[in-house]
Amino acid sequence: MGYKERRAKMIAEQAAPYLEPGEQIQTGFITVTGSGIFTVPAETIVVTDRAILVVGRGKVQRHPRDFWFGKPTGLYHKIELDRTYKVHRQWYQEIAAADEALREAQTHDDPAVGEQ
């Protein structure tokens, strides 16, 4: 099992207790606190087909799935949900995948969205 597969498995295991029946994970990534070499993993953001879950310290918050994470730039990308989350650039591919999954879902729901 490669590095990416291990990361995906870890995120799926953290999210599993909080998923609703039939809910599917689309992607996920870890946020950090601190800066530079002194960063510490904080919460895990798990993007599903129904919600955005913020999992950390034995708690979970559910947010609507209609959130756009935006194009990540720099060393850390800031995400504003209930507070500011920082995501290291090693997770930028997952952030892009989350926005792409939302775009596809919205296009599927409303074909006119894809024409814009």
C-alpha positions as CSV (number, residue, x, y, z in Angstrom):
1,M,0.0,0.0,0.0
2,G,1.5,3.3,-1.1
3,Y,1.6,6.6,0.8
4,K,-1.6,8.1,-0.8
5,E,-3.5,4.9,-0.1
6,R,-2.4,4.9,3.6
7,R,-3.5,8.6,3.9
8,A,-6.9,7.8,2.4
9,K,-7.4,4.8,4.6
10,M,-6.5,6.8,7.7
11,I,-9.0,9.5,6.9
12,A,-11.7,6.9,6.1
13,E,-11.1,5.3,9.5
14,Q,-11.3,8.6,11.4
15,A,-14.6,9.5,9.6
16,A,-16.3,6.1,9.7
17,P,-18.0,6.5,13.1
18,Y,-19.6,9.8,12.0
19,L,-20.9,8.8,8.6
20,E,-24.6,8.5,8.0
21,P,-25.9,5.3,6.4
22,G,-25.0,5.3,2.7
23,E,-22.9,8.4,2.9
24,Q,-19.8,8.2,0.7
25,I,-16.4,9.9,1.3
26,Q,-15.2,11.9,-1.7
27,T,-11.9,13.1,-0.2
28,G,-10.3,14.4,2.9
29,F,-7.2,16.2,4.3
30,I,-5.6,17.1,7.6
31,T,-5.4,20.7,8.9
32,V,-2.5,22.1,10.9
33,T,-1.9,24.6,13.7
34,G,1.3,26.6,14.2
35,S,3.6,27.7,11.4
36,G,6.8,26.7,9.7
37,I,8.5,23.6,11.2
38,F,6.4,23.9,14.3
39,T,3.1,22.7,12.8
40,V,1.0,20.2,14.5
41,P,-1.9,18.1,13.0
42,A,-5.2,19.5,14.2
43,E,-8.5,18.4,12.7
44,T,-9.3,16.2,9.7
45,I,-11.7,17.6,7.1
46,V,-13.6,14.8,5.4
47,V,-15.7,15.7,2.3
48,T,-18.6,13.4,1.6
49,D,-21.4,13.4,-0.9
50,R,-23.7,15.0,1.7
51,A,-21.6,17.1,4.1
52,I,-18.2,18.4,5.1
53,L,-17.1,16.8,8.4
54,V,-14.5,18.4,10.7
55,V,-13.2,15.5,12.9
56,G,-11.0,16.2,15.8
57,R,-10.4,15.5,19.5
58,G,-13.3,13.0,19.7
59,K,-15.8,15.5,18.2
60,V,-17.3,16.1,14.8
61,Q,-19.0,19.1,13.2
62,R,-21.1,18.7,10.1
63,H,-21.2,21.6,7.5
64,P,-23.3,21.9,4.3
65,R,-21.7,20.3,1.2
66,D,-22.2,23.4,-0.8
67,F,-18.9,25.0,0.4
68,W,-16.1,25.8,-2.2
69,F,-12.6,25.4,-0.8
70,G,-11.0,27.5,-3.5
71,K,-7.8,27.2,-5.5
72,P,-5.0,26.6,-3.0
73,T,-1.8,28.6,-3.3
74,G,1.3,29.1,-1.2
75,L,2.6,26.8,1.5
76,Y,-0.6,26.8,3.5
77,H,-4.2,27.3,2.2
78,K,-6.6,28.9,4.6
79,I,-10.2,27.6,4.7
80,E,-12.9,29.6,6.5
81,L,-15.6,27.3,7.8
82,D,-16.7,27.8,11.5
83,R,-13.1,29.1,12.0
84,T,-9.9,29.3,10.0
85,Y,-8.2,26.1,9.1
86,K,-4.7,25.8,7.5
87,V,-3.9,23.0,5.0
88,H,-0.4,22.3,4.0
89,R,0.3,22.1,0.2
90,Q,0.8,18.3,0.4
91,W,-3.0,18.1,0.5
92,Y,-3.7,20.5,-2.3
93,Q,-4.7,17.7,-4.7
94,E,-7.4,16.7,-2.2
95,I,-8.7,20.2,-2.0
96,A,-9.0,20.4,-5.8
97,A,-10.7,17.0,-5.8
98,A,-13.3,18.3,-3.3
99,D,-14.2,21.3,-5.4
100,E,-14.3,19.2,-8.5
101,A,-16.7,16.7,-6.9
102,L,-19.0,19.6,-5.9
103,R,-18.8,21.0,-9.4
104,E,-19.8,17.6,-10.8
105,A,-22.7,17.2,-8.3
106,Q,-24.0,20.6,-9.2
107,T,-23.7,20.0,-12.9
108,H,-25.6,16.7,-12.5
109,D,-28.3,18.5,-10.5
110,D,-28.6,21.5,-12.9
111,P,-27.2,20.9,-16.4
112,A,-27.1,24.7,-17.0
113,V,-24.3,25.0,-14.4
114,G,-21.9,23.2,-16.6
115,E,-22.6,25.7,-19.4
116,Q,-21.3,28.7,-17.5
